[in-house]
Amino acid sequence: MEDKTFELLTKMYSEFTEFKANINEKVDNLTGEVKSLKGDVNKNTISLEDVHEKLQTMAEVQQTHYEENQRHHQEIVELLSSKIDTVENAVRNTNIKAIK
């Protein structure tokens, strides 16, 4: 009976040792994958920060262009308004002289 118990314990120990080695191998593999993923995440973070900076720069440039275009538009409107006033005065003066 003791021999069978010893054999059973030996077999259980052998299976447990094999199971433990299997688990350790899987943990080591997972650890390697996690390290790889951390590296990928760091690269992606750096890329995202770079894209964010570029987008901010683009937004600032676009805002500057928008403001410049607004100023030019206002200048054109003022110039046209002035010319229209001049033409209106010329037409009024012409009509008055023609009537007299």
C-alpha positions in Angstrom: 0.0 0.0 0.0 2.9 2.3 0.8 4.4 1.7 -2.6 1.2 2.7 -4.4 0.9 5.9 -2.2 4.5 6.7 -3.0 4.0 6.2 -6.7 0.8 8.3 -6.6 2.6 11.1 -4.8 5.6 10.8 -7.1 3.3 11.0 -10.1 1.4 14.0 -8.6 4.7 15.8 -7.8 5.9 15.2 -11.4 2.6 16.5 -12.9 2.6 19.5 -10.5 6.2 20.3 -11.5 5.3 20.0 -15.2 2.2 22.2 -14.6 4.3 24.8 -12.7 6.9 24.9 -15.5 4.1 25.3 -18.0 2.6 28.2 -16.0 6.0 29.8 -15.6 6.6 29.6 -19.4 3.2 31.1 -20.1 3.9 33.9 -17.6 7.3 34.6 -19.2 5.6 34.7 -22.6 2.9 37.1 -21.3 5.6 39.3 -19.7 7.4 39.6 -23.0 4.2 40.5 -24.8 3.3 43.1 -22.2 6.8 44.7 -22.6 6.4 44.7 -26.4 2.9 46.3 -26.0 4.3 48.9 -23.7 6.9 49.8 -26.3 4.2 50.1 -28.9 2.1 52.2 -26.7 5.0 54.5 -26.0 5.7 54.9 -29.8 2.0 55.6 -30.4 1.9 58.2 -27.6 4.9 60.0 -29.1 3.2 59.9 -32.5 0.0 61.2 -31.1 1.8 64.0 -29.3 3.5 64.9 -32.6 0.2 64.9 -34.5 -1.3 67.0 -31.8 1.4 69.6 -32.0 1.1 69.7 -35.8 -2.7 70.1 -35.6 -2.3 73.0 -33.1 0.2 74.7 -35.5 -2.2 74.2 -38.4 -5.1 75.6 -36.4 -3.0 78.7 -35.4 -1.9 79.2 -39.1 -5.5 78.9 -40.3 -6.7 81.3 -37.6 -4.0 83.8 -38.8 -5.1 83.4 -42.4 -8.7 83.8 -41.5 -8.0 87.1 -39.6 -5.9 88.4 -42.5 -8.7 87.5 -45.0 -11.2 89.3 -42.7 -9.0 92.4 -42.7 -8.6 92.3 -46.5 -12.4 91.8 -46.9 -13.1 94.8 -44.7 -10.6 96.9 -46.7 -12.3 95.9 -50.0 -15.8 96.7 -48.6 -14.6 100.1 -47.4 -12.9 100.9 -50.8 -16.0 99.8 -52.7 -18.3 101.8 -50.4 -16.1 104.9 -51.0 -16.2 104.4 -54.8 -20.0 103.9 -54.7 -20.4 107.1 -52.8 -18.3 109.0 -55.3 -20.3 107.5 -58.2 -23.6 108.4 -56.5 -22.4 112.0 -56.0 -21.3 112.3 -59.6 -24.7 110.9 -60.8 -26.6 113.4 -58.6 -24.5 116.3 -59.8 -24.9 115.2 -63.4 -28.7 114.9 -63.1 -29.0 118.3 -61.4 -26.9 120.0 -64.1 -28.9 118.2 -66.8 -32.2 119.4 -65.3 -31.0 123.0 -65.0 
